[in-house]
Amino acid sequence: MKKILYLTDLYYDAKGRDYFKEDLFITDKLKNHFDLVLCNPKNSKSFEEDVDLVIFRNTGPVSEFRQDYNSFIDRVKSNRIKTFNEFNGKADMCGKQYLIDLTSDNFPVIPTIDSIEHLDVLGNCDNYVVKPKDGADSIGLEFLTKEELLNRDLDDMLIQPAIDFSYEVSFYFLNDTLEYALYAPNKKRRWDLKKYDFTHDDEEFAYKFIRWNNIENGIQRVDACRTQDGELLLVELEDLNPYLSILEIDEKTRKKFLNDFISVLNNFFE
């Protein structure tokens, strides 16, 4: 059996999500096919060269262990450690700069800037969302009026219009395959998710960002919001350690995803 080091933080307290339950469920299935060990990402160094693959999963925001994370990435590159996800993505694993870049390239994304000098890009609005460029998990997110915005120090912050959306929806990809989609019908309860029956247009929207990104081997989650006009706009492309809500999906979809995950990992070793 191939050896896998599965990195997770079973004690990270995520609002609305049980990281530990998801990873214990997934690893319980993987252990039947691989020699598997679980480890906190802060303690992985001594194990990395003894395994065939490192899976980076529900570790919590890497901003909370930045030095350990940067050291880990350095070892991955210098020691040519195989990882899943691969660390060559252009989205959340590199911070939030990509939202500005995608805005400039006219992708269907919530308009994003990092300076009030470019406020005209966001159109005419009274309220704004600001969040750290290296943020995650809504850490540091604030809603500001235009007056408040103009009187704040916004270094290393993103600025977006506060959009009155109908709901949020997430598309879950394994490599380049869309496995399932979930949405939050109550926009005040982001993690109260239901199955979403996506259309062809929805699928094409999500694939735009998968094709744009570099990742061939990994799990990605395309988070979007549906505007009151019916348009889908990207909220974020989570290409580092996306939570899968695996225990919230129906059994048939969950079983298919896990079977596909095992197949993808086996193919990765060939």
C-alpha positions, 0 to 999 in steps of 0.5 A, a space after each residue: 500500500 502507498 503511504 499517505 500523510 493526511 494533514 488536518 487540524 482536528 481541533 480547529 473551531 470553524 463556525 458552522 462546520 465540523 472539520 474533525 468530523 469531515 476528515 475523520 469520515 474521509 480518512 476512515 474510507 481512505 485507510 482501507 486503500 492506503 497506509 494512512 497517518 493523520 498529522 497537524 500541519 505544524 508537526 509534519 516535517 519529520 514524516 514527509 519524506 517517509 510517505 508517498 503523498 501528502 494530502 493537505 486538508 482541513 487545516 484552518 486558515 494558514 494565516 494562523 500558522 504562517 511561518 510553519 506553512 511557509 516552511 512546509 511549502 519550501 520543503 515541498 518545493 526543495 524536496 519535491 514532495 508529492 502533494 494533493 492539492 498541488 501547490 501551483 494554484 493561482 487562487 486562495 493559496 496565494 492570497 486574494 490578489 487574484 480577485 483584483 486580477 480577475 476583475 481587471 480581466 473582466 471575469 464574472 467576479 464580484 468587482 474587487 480593488 485594493 485602493 480607493 483611487 479605483 473606487 469607480 471600478 465598483 460602480 455606484 454603491 453606498 456600502 462596501 465590504 473590506 477584508 484582508 488580502 491574506 484573509 480566510 474564513 471571513 476573518 477581518 471582514 467588515 461592512 463600511 459605508 462610503 464615508 467610513 471607507 474614505 476615512 480608514 487605513 486600508 493597506 493590504 485590504 480588498 474593497 468590494 461593493 456590498 451586493 444584495 445577492 439572492 443566495 450563495 452557491 458552491 461548486 465542488 471539483 475533483 481535478 477537473 470534474 464537477 462532482 456536486 454543488 450545494 447552496 445556502 437558500 438562507 443567505 444569513 446561514 452560509 453553512 446551512 447547505 442544500 443540494 443545488 441542481 446546477 444548469 449547463 450555464 452554471 457549470 460553464 460559469 464554474 469551469 471558467 475558473 477551473 480552466 483559469 487556475 493551474 491545478 491538475 491534481 486537487 480539490 477546488 471549490 468555486 464559491 459564487 453568489 446569485 445576484 438579484 438580476 440572476 447573474 452568478 459572480 465569483 466570491 472566491 476560488 478555494 484551491 488550498 483546503 476547501 471544506 467539502 460539507 461531505 456529511 451534508 450531501 446525500 449518500 449516493 453523491 458522497 459515495 461517488 465522490 469518495 470512490 472518485 477520490 480514491 481512484 484519483 489518488 491511485 492514478 496520481 501514483 502511476 
